[in-house]
Structure formats: structure tokens, C-alpha cells
Amino acid sequence: FPSHDRLSLSDEREYVVRLLNKYGIKIICHSGEQLNDNSPQGEFIRKTFANVDELEVKTLSFRVKSTMQLKAKDGEWKGGQPPYGCIWDKINSKMYALKEQLETAKIIWDLYLNKFMGYNLIRDYLNNKEVFYIKNDKKEKWNKERVKGVLSSPIYAGYQYHNTRFSKFEDSDGKKLKPKTEWQLYKVKFLDEQDIIISIDEFNQVQNLKDKKNRNKIPKTKTTWLLTGSLYRDWE
């Protein structure tokens, strides 16, 4: 039978306890107390184990978050999926650019910032020009989310985000991302200057444009208006 740590750290702990009770299976502590009976001692021990395990998980979460904070402040890569056109070298702790893909990323930033194209128009432009999205050495077509991903990464300006997501212990109302006002931006040290394709001012300008367009979007309704698709196609 698994140790109490493995059992009590599971979100289904109480379900497992009830299931064992149903089939008359006892959980005995090392000290001899039965954990899944209705006695005061059993209930006390279950709650104690649960509190200790919750403390352990929160402590681990806090340490990981603190480590990530220090890495971000020191300009180190925090991990995760590198942005399009970049690859992470674990051995040398460096991020390298893939020239062909980085050139495509430059085109995307230019089209959005200087040609005032939206996600969908940029997608169509790239696909019509047969400028493919490279994934695992395979050529694929661009889509809206891929274009959006390029325009959302501060790595192209030599920065990275921190404190963007709620932890499971924070009151998030079911949301994954924190308000952008709480996001932190740190300059990186793992990227060569020649691989930085935009300035931080240009990056912030694009993010402001995106936020403005999102605020000006017409809310989705069940009503279909005559010119809705035509007038707002490029704003998506």
C-alpha cells in the first residue's frame, strides 16, 4: 500500500478513504491508530497529515517561485518553450536564433507595427508567400495563434516575463493569467545582441496596440450583423 504521503497528497484522498471504508479495508498508522475510522483519533490524525502535506506542498511551491524570481532578476532563462525562431542550449545555458525563422519573426513584427496588419492578415500574407511555419523540421502553414505567439514574446526584445500566472494557492477566480499590471519584465543575459530584433519600446508599443484592439472589440452575441465579419476581420 502506498505511503500516506502519496495518498494524502492526491486530490482524491477523501474519495480513496471512503472507498476503502466501503470495502472494510483499514488504514493503519505506524503508531497503530486507524486512519479511516470515525473515531476522534482517526479524524485528528487525518487532519494532521493533511495539514502537514499542505504545508509541504506550499513550501515547495514557494521555493520554486522564489527560485524563478531570482533567475528572472539575474537574466537567466526560467525554462519553458522558447519562442519561435529560438532554441535553448542546456549545456552552454544560451539561447540561439535560427536565422531563417528569426527573419520570419522580423517580418511579422514589421507587418503588425508598420503595415498595421492584424493576426489574420499576417497569417494570410505569410501563407500566400509560402513563408512556412517550421516545426520539428517540418513546414506547416501559419495560423492566428502562431502569429499571436510571436507578437506576445518579449524575448525578441531581449526580455522575459515573470509573475504572469496564478499559483494554485492564489485566489484566481478560475483564471490562469494574472492582470498584466502585475506582470514583471526582466532583461535577459542568455541572448546575443544580434539576435534581438526589436527594441523594448517597439515591443511595448505592439502590446499597447493589441490591448487597445481587444478593448474595442464588439462583444460576441448571438445576433449576426450584416457587416460584422468584414469590418472587424483584421481586428481579431
ZILINPE-V457916 format. One record per residue. PSI is psi in radians with two decimals (NA if undefined). D_FIRST is the distance of its C-alpha to the first C-alpha in whole Angstrom. Layout:
[[PSI D_FIRST] [PSI D_FIRST]]
This chain:
[[2.41 0] [2.71 4] [2.85 7] [-0.48 9] [-0.88 11] [-0.65 10] [-0.82 9] [-0.35 13] [-0.24 15] [2.49 14] [-0.28 17] [0.39 16] [-0.89 14] [-0.61 16] [-0.73 16] [-0.71 12] [-0.80 13] [-0.66 16] [-0.73 14] [-0.68 12] [-0.70 15] [-0.67 17] [0.20 15] [0.45 15] [2.26 11] [2.54 11] [2.01 9] [2.24 11] [2.81 12] [-0.57 13] [-0.05 16] [-0.23 16] [2.55 16] [2.23 14] [-0.42 14] [0.54 14] [3.12 17] [0.22 21] [2.73 22] [-0.64 24] [-0.77 21] [-0.77 18] [-0.72 20] [-0.78 21] [-0.71 18] [-0.77 17] [-0.65 20] [-0.82 20] [-0.72 17] [-0.73 18] [-0.72 21] [-0.74 20] [-0.66 18] [-0.71 21] [-0.74 23] [-0.79 21] [-0.76 22] [-0.65 25] [-0.76 26] [-0.76 25] [-0.72 27] [-0.73 30] [-0.72 30] [-0.79 30] [-0.72 33] [-0.69 35] [-0.75 34] [-0.65 35] [-0.79 38] [-0.72 39] [-0.77 39] [-0.78 41] [-0.60 44] [0.01 44] [0.28 45] [2.70 42] [2.24 40] [-0.17 37] [3.10 35] [-2.97 35] [2.10 37] [2.69 41] [2.91 44] [2.33 46] [0.00 48] [2.65 46] [2.45 43] [2.23 41] [1.80 42] [-0.63 38] [-0.81 40] [0.01 43] [0.86 42] [2.65 45] [2.21 45] [2.59 48] [2.48 50] [1.94 50] [-0.84 54] [-0.75 54] [-0.63 51] [-0.60 53] [-0.65 56] [-0.71 55] [-0.67 53] [-0.73 56] [-0.75 58] [-0.82 55] [-0.70 56] [-0.75 60] [-0.68 60] [-0.75 58] [-0.68 60] [-0.44 63] [-0.04 64] [0.63 62] [2.55 60] [-3.10 57] [-0.83 53] [-0.71 55] [-0.65 58] [-0.77 57] [-0.85 54] [-0.68 57] [-0.85 59] [-0.78 57] [-0.66 56] [-0.56 60] [-0.01 61] [0.67 58] [1.74 56] [2.75 53] [2.13 49] [2.12 48] [2.07 44] [0.77 42] [0.24 46] [2.51 47] [2.17 49] [2.88 48] [2.67 50] [2.62 50] [3.07 49] [-0.77 49] [-0.60 46] [-0.71 46] [-0.77 50] [-0.67 48] [-0.73 45] [-0.74 48] [-0.02 50] [-0.15 47] [2.13 46] [-0.10 48] [-0.62 47] [-0.33 51] [0.03 52] [0.46 50] [2.92 48] [2.65 44] [2.70 43] [2.71 40] [0.77 39] [-0.41 39] [2.61 36] [2.47 34] [2.89 31] [-0.16 28] [-0.02 29] [2.62 33] [1.81 35] [-0.08 36] [0.58 36] [-0.01 34] [2.59 36] [-0.72 35] [2.46 38] [2.86 40] [2.50 44] [-0.37 46] [-0.33 47] [-0.17 44] [2.51 44] [2.44 45] [2.17 47] [2.46 47] [2.46 49] [2.75 47] [-0.06 48] [0.10 46] [2.31 49] [2.61 52] [-0.64 55] [-0.22 57] [0.03 53] [2.03 54] [-0.21 56] [2.82 56] [2.85 57] [-0.53 55] [-0.71 58] [-0.70 58] [-0.84 54] [-0.61 54] [-0.74 57] [-0.73 55] [-0.67 53] [-0.68 55] [-0.75 57] [-0.76 53] [-0.68 53] [-0.75 56] [-0.68 56] [-0.67 53] [-0.52 54] [-0.02 57] [2.52 55] [2.21 56] [2.51 53] [2.30 52] [2.98 53] [-0.25 54] [2.34 58] [2.02 59] [2.73 62] [-0.79 65] [0.26 64] [-0.91 61] [-0.61 59] [-0.79 62] [-0.56 63] [0.21 59] [-0.75 58] [-0.08 58] [-0.08 57] [NA 53]]
